[in-house]
Amino acid sequence: MPLVSELAQYLAQALAPSGQSVQLTTFTGRQPSAAQLIQAEVLLIRSITQVDAALLQQAPHLRWVGTATIGTEHVDAHACQAAGVTFVSTPGVNANAVGDYVVAAVSELALRDGQLPTGDVAIIGAGHTGRAAGQRLQGLGLRVHYYDPPLVQSWTPQKIQQEPLDIHADWQRVLASQVISCHVPLVHEGRFPTHHLFDVEAIARLQAGTILINASRGAVVAEEALRQAMHRQQELRVVLDVWEHEPQIAPDLLPWLSLATPHIAGHSVIGKVAGTWQLFAQLLQFIRRDDIMLPPVEELLAPWPAATRRYHWHTETAPSWQMLASWVREIYDIRDDDAQLRQAPSTAAAFDQLRRTYQTRGELSQGTVTGGDWLQQAHWQQRLQQLNFLPLNSQEQ
């Protein structure tokens, strides 16, 4: 019996065209009940559900766990292996959505200020989401480098020379950057821990006007460090999508934060549907249901206006950063998500409700750009593609 959370709506859409069925039982909230677990053979989840040894002990028939997320720290892989449970994830599925979130945040703050950040951008973590965020910000016109000590440690000198991105292990360079965006798993121990990576000392050393974005895991940025920065009136622009004590947010920080959202950075409808498709395809292979043929992802997106709407912009002259930022805002206006969180009660229940009922958004890939001679330049072709917009020349229109 597959046991699924909010993925059920996507799974039902995937199965309907085939005329086949797999028995599904859904659960609401963060964890399935003990009564559901005792019957479950398969568990499909997202990042809010914790799978550990205690849960596995309540699920004696469980054979397979799948998470429709890039991050996997909410699942104890060693406990799954010890219990004979297969564990799979979906790396990369929401990287575009997170990248869009980061550029939407920076675009919004730049439009408020009337100027684009002039300093460097530090992306912490050069994985799927980090690179997507970095590419978007390069497309906006910023200078980007990546801080990833574990990756650098694992590379040979030849690999370092071949890598086209500026990836390094210089923490001082990170602290000197004007924009910092976190894209790492939560690691408590070992050589490269990320728990409280931004502690009191690190936050205090950030230069005035720094934009700090956390769309990875809440405890990467210590809330107490932010609280002390707020009390000493440190001039920072902080954007939080994730919270250290999630689902409980820090209501005292809300007025000080530049943007605050309820852990929805990766929640584009395209990312959620594609992630579910990928996860369910792996499940069908595991349970050997070759009789079920999943339809293309594009067909599953048809009922979702947010994923099928097209955006088109035309300009005879090369776009300014303000124009690029306004195009980003047109597809994803991050102010809406910020307002919803601030208007909701500052409770764990309200936080989870915002996530469950989130009106999933589109992605920047739905935007196309046409224009004059400037669009033929390789430089502009590259920048638009980094923003995930589609540039069309006159022959393609």
C-alpha positions as CSV (number, residue, x, y, z in Angstrom):
1,M,0.0,0.0,0.0
2,P,1.7,3.3,-1.0
3,L,1.3,5.9,1.6
4,V,1.6,9.5,0.3
5,S,1.3,13.0,1.6
6,E,0.4,16.0,-0.6
7,L,1.8,14.2,-3.6
8,A,-1.5,12.3,-4.0
9,Q,-3.0,14.9,-6.4
10,Y,-0.1,14.5,-8.8
11,L,0.0,10.8,-8.6
12,A,-3.7,10.6,-9.4
13,Q,-3.2,12.7,-12.5
14,A,-0.3,10.5,-13.5
15,L,-2.3,7.3,-13.2
16,A,-5.7,8.5,-14.7
17,P,-4.7,8.4,-18.4
18,S,-3.4,4.9,-18.1
19,G,-6.6,3.4,-16.8
20,Q,-4.5,1.6,-14.2
21,S,-4.5,2.1,-10.5
22,V,-2.3,1.7,-7.5
23,Q,-3.9,1.8,-4.1
24,L,-3.0,5.1,-2.4
25,T,-3.5,6.2,1.2
26,T,-2.8,9.8,2.0
27,F,-1.8,11.5,5.2
28,T,-1.9,15.1,6.2
29,G,0.5,17.0,8.4
30,R,4.1,16.2,8.9
31,Q,4.0,12.6,9.9
32,P,1.7,9.6,9.1
33,S,-0.2,8.0,11.9
34,A,0.9,4.8,13.6
35,A,-2.2,3.1,12.2
36,Q,-1.2,4.1,8.7
37,L,2.5,3.1,9.2
38,I,1.7,-0.4,10.4
39,Q,0.1,-1.2,7.0
40,A,2.4,0.8,4.7
41,E,4.7,-0.9,2.2
42,V,5.7,2.3,0.4
43,L,6.2,5.8,1.7
44,L,6.3,8.9,-0.6
45,I,7.2,12.1,1.2
46,R,8.6,15.6,1.0
47,S,11.2,17.3,3.3
48,I,8.8,18.0,6.2
49,T,8.4,14.3,7.0
50,Q,11.2,12.8,9.2
51,V,12.0,9.1,8.5
52,D,14.2,7.7,11.3
53,A,14.6,4.5,13.2
54,A,11.6,5.3,15.4
55,L,9.3,5.6,12.4
56,L,10.7,2.5,10.7
57,Q,10.0,0.5,13.8
58,Q,6.3,1.4,13.5
59,A,6.3,0.3,9.8
60,P,7.2,-3.4,9.8
61,H,6.0,-3.9,6.2
62,L,7.8,-0.9,4.7
63,R,10.0,-1.7,1.7
64,W,10.6,1.6,-0.1
65,V,10.8,5.3,0.8
66,G,11.0,8.0,-1.8
67,T,11.4,11.8,-1.2
68,A,10.4,14.2,-4.0
69,T,13.2,16.6,-2.9
70,I,16.9,17.2,-3.5
71,G,17.8,17.3,0.2
72,T,17.9,14.0,2.0
73,E,18.8,14.9,5.6
74,H,15.2,14.3,6.7
75,V,15.7,10.6,6.0
76,D,18.1,8.5,8.0
77,A,19.6,6.5,5.1
78,H,21.6,4.2,7.4
79,A,18.5,3.3,9.4
80,C,16.7,2.5,6.1
81,Q,19.5,0.3,5.0
82,A,19.6,-1.5,8.4
83,A,15.8,-2.1,8.1
84,G,16.1,-3.4,4.5
85,V,14.2,-0.4,3.1
86,T,15.1,1.0,-0.3
87,F,15.5,4.8,-0.2
88,V,15.5,7.1,-3.3
89,S,15.5,10.8,-3.8
90,T,15.0,13.2,-6.8
91,P,18.2,15.3,-7.1
92,G,17.8,18.4,-9.2
93,V,14.1,18.5,-9.5
94,N,13.5,21.8,-7.8
95,A,16.8,23.5,-8.6
96,N,15.1,25.8,-11.2
97,A,12.5,26.8,-8.7
98,V,15.1,27.6,-6.0
99,G,17.2,29.5,-8.5
100,D,14.1,31.5,-9.5
101,Y,13.4,32.3,-5.8
102,V,16.9,33.7,-5.2
103,V,16.9,35.9,-8.2
104,A,13.3,37.0,-7.4
105,A,14.5,38.0,-3.9
106,V,17.6,39.9,-5.1
107,S,15.5,41.6,-7.9
108,E,12.9,42.7,-5.4
109,L,15.5,44.3,-3.0
110,A,17.3,45.9,-5.9
111,L,14.1,47.4,-7.3
112,R,13.3,48.7,-3.8
113,D,16.7,50.3,-3.4
114,G,16.9,51.6,-7.0
115,Q,20.2,50.0,-7.6
116,L,21.7,46.6,-8.3
117,P,24.3,45.3,-5.8
118,T,27.7,46.2,-7.0
119,G,29.7,43.8,-4.9
120,D,30.4,40.1,-5.4
121,V,27.8,37.3,-4.9
122,A,28.8,34.2,-2.8
123,I,26.9,31.1,-3.4
124,I,27.4,28.6,-0.6
125,G,27.2,25.1,-2.1
126,A,27.9,24.4,-5.8
127,G,25.3,21.7,-6.2
128,H,22.1,21.8,-8.3
129,T,20.3,24.6,-6.5
130,G,23.4,26.6,-5.9
131,R,24.4,26.6,-9.5
132,A,20.9,27.5,-10.6
133,A,20.9,30.4,-8.2
134,G,24.3,31.6,-9.3
135,Q,23.4,31.4,-13.0
136,R,20.2,33.5,-12.4
137,L,22.2,36.2,-10.6
138,Q,24.9,36.2,-13.3
139,G,22.1,36.8,-15.8
140,L,20.9,39.7,-13.8
141,G,24.4,41.2,-14.1
142,L,26.2,40.2,-10.9
143,R,29.6,38.7,-10.3
144,V,29.3,35.2,-8.8
145,H,31.6,32.9,-7.0
146,Y,30.9,29.6,-5.2
147,Y,32.1,28.5,-1.8
148,D,32.2,24.7,-1.5
149,P,35.1,23.2,0.6
150,P,34.0,19.6,0.3
151,L,33.8,19.8,-3.4
152,V,37.2,21.6,-3.7
153,Q,38.7,19.0,-1.3
154,S,37.6,16.1,-3.6
155,W,39.0,17.6,-6.8
156,T,42.2,16.9,-8.5
157,P,44.3,19.9,-9.7
158,Q,43.3,19.0,-13.3
159,K,39.6,19.1,-12.3
160,I,40.0,22.5,-10.7
161,Q,41.6,23.9,-13.9
162,Q,38.8,22.5,-16.0
163,E,35.9,23.7,-13.9
164,P,34.3,26.8,-15.7
165,L,32.9,28.2,-12.4
166,D,34.8,30.1,-9.8
167,I,34.6,27.6,-6.9
168,H,36.8,27.9,-3.9
169,A,37.2,27.3,-0.1
170,D,37.9,30.9,1.1
171,W,35.5,31.8,3.9
172,Q,36.9,35.3,4.2
173,R,35.9,35.9,0.6
174,V,32.3,34.8,1.4
175,L,32.1,37.2,4.4
176,A,33.3,40.1,2.2
177,S,30.6,39.5,-0.4
178,Q,27.6,41.8,-0.8
179,V,25.1,39.0,-1.6
180,I,25.3,35.6,0.1
181,S,23.0,32.7,-0.7
182,C,23.0,29.4,1.1
183,H,22.4,26.1,-0.7
184,V,23.8,23.4,1.5
185,P,22.5,20.4,3.4
186,L,22.4,20.5,7.2
187,V,25.5,18.8,8.5
188,H,26.2,18.6,12.2
189,E,29.6,16.8,12.3
190,G,32.7,16.1,10.3
191,R,35.2,18.3,8.6
192,F,32.6,20.5,6.9
193,P,29.7,21.1,9.3
194,T,27.0,23.5,8.1
195,H,24.9,23.7,11.3
196,H,25.1,27.4,12.4
197,L,27.5,28.1,9.6
198,F,26.4,31.7,10.1
199,D,26.8,32.0,13.8
200,V,27.2,35.2,16.0
201,E,30.8,35.8,14.8
202,A,30.1,35.3,11.1
203,I,27.0,37.5,11.1
204,A,28.8,40.2,13.0
205,R,31.5,40.3,10.3
206,L,29.2,40.9,7.4
207,Q,29.6,44.3,5.8
208,A,26.9,46.9,5.9
209,G,24.1,46.3,3.4
210,T,24.9,42.6,2.8
211,I,22.0,40.6,1.4
212,L,21.9,37.2,3.2
213,I,19.5,34.6,1.8
214,N,18.8,31.2,3.3
215,A,16.8,28.8,1.1
216,S,18.5,25.6,2.3
217,R,18.0,24.5,5.9
218,G,17.0,26.7,8.7
219,A,19.7,25.9,11.2
220,V,22.5,26.9,8.7
221,V,21.8,30.4,9.9
222,A,21.6,30.7,13.7
223,E,18.5,32.7,14.7
224,E,20.2,33.9,17.8
225,A,22.9,35.4,15.7
226,L,20.3,37.3,13.6
227,R,18.5,38.4,16.8
228,Q,21.8,39.9,18.1
229,A,22.3,41.6,14.8
230,M,18.8,43.1,15.0
231,H,19.3,44.3,18.5
232,R,22.6,46.1,17.6
233,Q,20.9,47.5,14.5
234,Q,23.3,45.9,12.1
235,E,22.5,47.0,8.6
236,L,21.7,43.7,6.9
237,R,19.2,42.6,4.3
238,V,18.1,39.1,5.4
239,V,15.8,36.8,3.4
240,L,14.6,33.6,5.1
241,D,12.6,30.9,3.4
242,V,13.7,28.3,6.0
243,W,13.7,28.7,9.8
244,E,15.9,27.1,12.5
245,H,13.0,25.9,14.6
246,E,10.6,25.2,11.7
247,P,7.6,24.9,11.6
248,Q,7.8,27.5,14.3
249,I,9.1,30.8,12.9
250,A,10.7,33.6,14.9
251,P,8.0,36.3,15.0
252,D,10.3,38.8,16.7
253,L,12.6,38.7,13.7
254,L,9.8,39.3,11.1
255,P,9.8,43.1,11.2
256,W,13.5,43.2,10.7
257,L,13.7,40.7,7.9
258,S,13.7,42.1,4.4
259,L,11.7,39.1,3.0
260,A,10.3,36.1,4.8
261,T,8.5,33.1,3.3
262,P,7.2,29.7,4.5
263,H,9.7,27.2,3.1
264,I,8.3,27.4,-0.5
265,A,11.5,28.3,-2.5
266,G,11.3,25.0,-4.3
267,H,7.5,24.9,-4.7
268,S,7.0,25.8,-8.4
269,V,4.3,23.6,-9.9
270,I,6.8,22.4,-12.6
271,G,9.2,21.3,-10.0
272,K,6.6,19.5,-7.9
273,V,5.0,17.7,-10.8
274,A,8.4,16.7,-12.4
275,G,9.7,15.5,-9.0
276,T,6.6,13.4,-8.4
277,W,6.8,12.0,-11.9
278,Q,10.5,11.0,-11.4
279,L,9.7,9.5,-8.0
280,F,6.7,7.6,-9.1
281,A,8.6,6.2,-12.1
282,Q,11.2,4.8,-9.7
283,L,8.4,3.3,-7.6
284,L,6.8,1.6,-10.6
285,Q,10.1,0.1,-11.5
286,F,10.6,-1.1,-7.9
287,I,7.2,-2.8,-7.6
288,R,7.5,-4.0,-11.3
289,R,4.3,-2.4,-12.6
290,D,5.4,-2.4,-16.3
291,D,1.7,-2.2,-17.2
292,I,1.5,1.4,-16.1
293,M,2.9,3.9,-18.5
294,L,3.3,7.4,-17.1
295,P,2.3,10.3,-19.5
296,P,4.8,13.0,-20.3
297,V,5.3,15.6,-17.7
298,E,4.0,18.2,-20.1
299,E,0.6,16.5,-20.1
300,L,0.5,16.5,-16.3
301,L,1.1,20.3,-16.3
302,A,-1.9,21.0,-18.5
303,P,-4.4,21.6,-15.6
304,W,-2.1,24.1,-14.0
305,P,-2.4,27.6,-15.4
306,A,0.7,28.8,-13.4
307,A,2.8,26.2,-15.3
308,T,1.3,26.7,-18.8
309,R,1.1,30.5,-19.1
310,R,3.6,32.1,-21.4
311,Y,5.3,35.4,-20.9
312,H,6.7,37.4,-23.8
313,W,8.7,40.6,-23.7
314,H,10.0,42.7,-26.7
315,T,12.5,45.5,-26.6
316,E,14.4,47.1,-29.4
317,T,17.3,48.1,-27.1
318,A,19.2,45.9,-24.7
319,P,17.3,45.6,-21.4
320,S,18.5,47.4,-18.3
321,W,18.8,45.5,-15.0
322,Q,15.6,47.1,-14.0
323,M,13.8,45.7,-17.0
324,L,15.2,42.2,-16.3
325,A,14.2,42.4,-12.6
326,S,10.7,43.5,-13.6
327,W,10.4,40.5,-15.9
328,V,11.4,38.2,-13.0
329,R,8.8,39.9,-10.8
330,E,6.1,39.4,-13.4
331,I,6.5,35.7,-13.3
332,Y,7.3,35.4,-9.6
333,D,6.4,38.3,-7.4
334,I,8.0,37.2,-4.1
335,R,6.1,40.0,-2.3
336,D,3.0,37.9,-2.3
337,D,4.6,35.1,-0.4
338,D,6.2,37.5,2.0
339,A,2.8,39.2,2.7
340,Q,1.0,35.9,3.3
341,L,3.5,34.8,6.0
342,R,3.4,38.2,7.8
343,Q,-0.4,38.3,7.8
344,A,-0.7,34.7,9.1
345,P,-0.5,33.9,12.8
346,S,3.1,33.1,13.9
347,T,2.3,29.5,14.8
348,A,3.5,26.2,13.7
349,A,0.0,25.2,12.5
350,A,-0.3,28.4,10.4
351,F,3.1,27.8,8.9
352,D,2.2,24.2,7.8
353,Q,-1.1,25.5,6.5
354,L,0.6,28.0,4.3
355,R,2.8,25.3,2.8
356,R,-0.1,22.9,2.3
357,T,-2.3,25.4,0.6
358,Y,0.5,27.2,-1.3
359,Q,-0.6,28.4,-4.8
360,T,2.3,26.9,-6.7
361,R,3.9,29.2,-9.1
362,G,5.4,29.1,-12.6
363,E,9.1,29.3,-13.5
364,L,11.3,31.8,-15.4
365,S,11.6,29.2,-18.2
366,Q,8.1,30.3,-19.3
367,G,9.4,33.7,-20.4
368,T,10.5,34.5,-24.0
369,V,12.4,37.6,-25.2
370,T,12.5,39.2,-28.6
371,G,14.3,42.3,-29.7
372,G,16.5,44.2,-32.0
373,D,20.1,43.7,-33.0
374,W,21.3,43.4,-29.4
375,L,19.7,40.0,-29.1
376,Q,22.1,38.6,-31.7
377,Q,25.0,39.2,-29.4
378,A,26.4,36.1,-27.7
379,H,26.7,38.0,-24.5
380,W,23.0,38.7,-24.3
381,Q,22.0,35.3,-25.5
382,Q,24.0,33.9,-22.6
383,R,22.6,36.3,-20.0
384,L,19.0,35.6,-20.9
385,Q,19.7,31.8,-20.9
386,Q,21.3,32.2,-17.4
387,L,18.0,33.8,-16.3
388,N,16.3,30.7,-17.9
389,F,14.5,33.0,-20.3
390,L,14.2,31.9,-24.0
391,P,15.8,34.4,-26.4
392,L,14.2,34.3,-29.9
393,N,15.7,35.9,-32.9
394,S,13.6,37.2,-35.8
395,Q,13.8,33.9,-37.7
396,E,12.4,31.9,-34.7
397,Q,9.5,34.2,-33.9
